[in-house]
Amino acid sequence: MRRLASVVCAMSLLLSAAVGSAAETLIELPTRAGVIQPFLLREAPNPVGVVVLFAGGHGRLGLHREDDAVKLDWGRNNFLVRSRVHFTDQGFHVLLVDAPSDRRGEAGMLDGFRHSAEHMADLAAVLQWVNDRFGLPVWLVGTSRGTESATALALHAGTGIQGLVLSAPMTRENRRGLSLLEMTLDAIHVPVLLVAHRQDACRSTPPEGVEELEVALVHAPRVQVQWWEGGEAPRGEPCQGLTPHGFLGIEREVVQGMSGFMSANQTR
C-alpha cells in the first residue's frame, strides 16, 4: 500500500569542530551574483545517504568560525540543529543550511524568501555540490518553518532528490511564509515522511494538519506518518524547540524513526 501510518513512543572555509564523534566543517558556497550560501557539513564515517536539514523560524543560524570551531549565533535549541549528531550516528552525512549572505537581517528567510526563486537558486547549487562530492541519495528534512524550504526545494528538484521528511509541518496560514497546504503538493513524486507529536500545541503546526497533508500528497509513491508522544516537560512557548513541537526528550528516537524510513525507501 502507498500510505502507511505508524505510531512510535567552489569556495569553502574549512573549520573543524568536535561534536560527538564526527568533525564539522563550515562551507561557504558562491551561488547567485555576490551571494554566499553557508552550510555546516557533518560527515558520517560509513555513509548511506545525505540529509539536508532546514531549521525553523527565520533560519538565520549565523554560522561562523570561533576558536577554530564552527559556532552558530542562533538555533541551538532547534530540533534538527541539536539532533544533527543522531543523523550521523545513523549513517547519514548532514548538511545544516544557514540563511544566505543577503538574508542576514532580522527577518532572515521569513516573509516569502523560503519559497522564492532566489532561495531555490541557492539550494540548487547546494544540491549540485552534494551530488558532485558524495554521489549518495539526498533527503530533504525540514522542521516547523523549515518545512517550507524543504517542500519548495522538493517541488523545484523533482526526482533529483530521494525524498522528503517533514517534522512539525507548517499547515496553517501565517503572514511570515506559506502553509504547506498552499503549495502544489500534488506535484511531489518522491517518498514523503510526516513526523508529528500528538501534544504539539504550536498554532501553526497542529497535529490534525498532518492528516490534511497526507491526503494532499496524492502522487507521492509512498507517504508515511510517524506519530510521537511523551518526552520531557516543555521549557518555553509552544512553538519553540524545547517543547513537544521540538520533540524534547525523544530526539534520538525520532531521528531513528526518520532514518528507518529513509533507509527503507532508498532506490539508488
N, C-alpha and C positions, 0 to 999 in steps of 0.2 A: 504494500500500500504506500501511496505517496506521502500521506500525512500520518505522523506518529506523535503521540503525546507521552511524556514520561514525567513522573513525579519522583524527584530525587532530593532525601533530607539534605671625471668630473672634478669638483673641488671638495676636499674633505679636510676637516680638522680632527685629528685622531687624538682622543682623550680617553684613557683607560681608567676605570674605577672598579674596585672590588665590591660587588653587590651580590651576596650569596656566593655561588661557586663560579660565576661567569663574569668575564670582563665586559665593560660597557664602553661604547665609542660614540662620540658625537660626530655626525656627518652634516656638513653644510653644503647642500646641493644647489647649484645655479639652475633656475627654472626660467621664468619669464625675464624680460629685459630688466636688469638691475635688481632682480629679486632673488633672495636666497631662501631655500626651504630647509630648515633644520629638522633633524630627527635623531633620536637615540637608537643605537643598534646594540642589541644584546644577543650574543651568539650562543647557541646550544652546542654541546660537544658532539652529538650524533644526531644531526637534524633530520626530521622527516618532512618539514614544511616551514613556512614563514607566516607569522601573523603580523598584520599592520594594525596597530592599536590607535584608536581615536578617543581621547578623554572627553569628558563632558564640559558643560559650561562654555566659557569663552575660548577654552583650548589654548590659551597663551601660557605655555609652560615656562618660558624663559630659560631654555636650556643654555648652559654656559660652562666655561672652564673655571674651576676654583680649586686651588691647592692640588693641581694635577689630577683632578677628578671631574666627572660630569655631575653638575648640580642643576636643580631646577628652582625657579622662583615661586612657582605656583603648582598646585595639583597633587601634592604628596598624599593627600587623603582620598584622591580619586580611586575608584575601584580598580581600574585597569592599570593605573600608574603603580599602585602599591602591590599589584598582583603579578607584575611582569616576570618576577622570578619563577612563579609557578608555571608559566608557559615554557620557559627554557627547561625547567625540570621535566616537562612532558615531551621534550624533543623538538620544540619549535623555536627557530630564530625569532626575535622580537624587534619590530620597528615601532617606536613610540613617536608619533607625529606631533610637532610643535606648530604654532602659527608661523606663517612666512614673515619675512623681514618687513613687508609693507603692511602688516596687520599687528603691529606691536603696541598699538594704542590700547586704551582701556577696554574698548569693545571686543578686541581680539577678533575671533572668527564669527562673532554673532552678527545679527542684523542682515542676514541673507548671504553672507560670504560662503557658508558651508555648502551651498548648492550652486555657487557661481561658476562661470566659465574659467575664471582665474584660479579658483581652488582646484578645479578639475585638471587644468594645465599643470599646476604644481604637482598634483598627485600622480598624474600620468608619468611625469618624469621620475617620481619616486618608484613607481612600479617598474619602469624600464630599468632603473638602477638595480632593483632587486632581482629582476629576471636575468640581467647580464651577469650579476655577481654570483647568484646561487643556483638558478635554474631549478628551483623547487616549487611545489604547489603553494600558492599565495591565498591566504584567507584574510578578509577584512573584518575587523572586530571593533565595534563601537559600543559605548555605554552612554545612556542619557542623551544629551545634546550631541554627543559624538556619533550617535546612530544616524544623524542627518548626513554627516560627512561620509560615513561608511556606505549608506544606501545610495547617495548621489554618485559615489565612485563606482559602486556595483552597476548602476544603470549606465554609466559612462564607459566602463571597461567591458561590459558584456561578459562573454565566456572567457575573457582573458584572465579572469581570476577563478580560483577553485570554488569559493563560496563565501557566504556572509553570515556573521554571527552578531546578533543584536541583543544586548542586555539592557534591561530597564528602558525599552524603546520609547521614543517620543511619539505619542499618539493623540495628543490634544493640542489645539491651536495655541500658538504663543507668538507674540509680536517680534521676538528675537530670532525667529527662523521658522522653518516649515515643520509641521507634523508629518510623520512618515505616511500617514493616510492621505495626505495631499499630493503625494508623489505617484508616479506611474508604476506602481508595484507589479502590474501585470506584464511589464517588460523585463522582469528579472527571471533569468533562465538558469540559475545556479542553485545548489542546495542552500537552504536558509535554516539557521537555528535561532529560535526565540527563547530568551532566558529572562525569567521574571521571579520576583519574590512576592509571595502572596500578601505580605504585610507592607509592601511599598506604599507609602502614603503621599508620595510626591504627586501633585495635581496634574503634572504634565505626562506622567508615566503610570497611569492606573493599571492594575492587573487586568481589568476587563479589556483594555486596549489591545492586549496580546492576541486575544481571540479574534478581534477585528482584523488584525494584521494577517493572521493565519488564513482567514477567508480570502483576503485580498491578493495573496501571493499565488495566483491561480496557475501560473506557468513555471513556477519553481519545481524542479524534478522531485525534490523532497523538502518538506517543511516539518520540523520537529519543534515541540515546545518542551522546555525543561522548567518545571515549577519548583521553587525552593521555599523553605520555611525555616524559622528559627534563627540562630546566630546570637550575637551579643546585643545587649540593650542599646538603643540608639544614643548617639552622642552628637546632637546638633539638630538642625532643622530638617524636615522630611526630605527635601531634595538634595541634601548634602551627602557626602560619601560615607560618613561613619554612621550609617543607618541601614535599615533593610534595603533602601534604594541602592546602596553600595555593597550589599551582601556582607555586612560587617560580621566577622567571626566565622564565616563559612567560605572565605575566598578560595582556599586551596581546593575544596570540594567542588565549587562552581567551575573553576578552571579545569579540573579533571573531567567534569561533565562536558564542557565545551570541547576539550581535547579528544574525548572519546568520539563525539560526533564528527569532528574534523577528520580524525584518522580513519573512521569507517566510511567516509564519503570522498576520499581522495582517489582520483581516477588517473592521475599522471604524476 
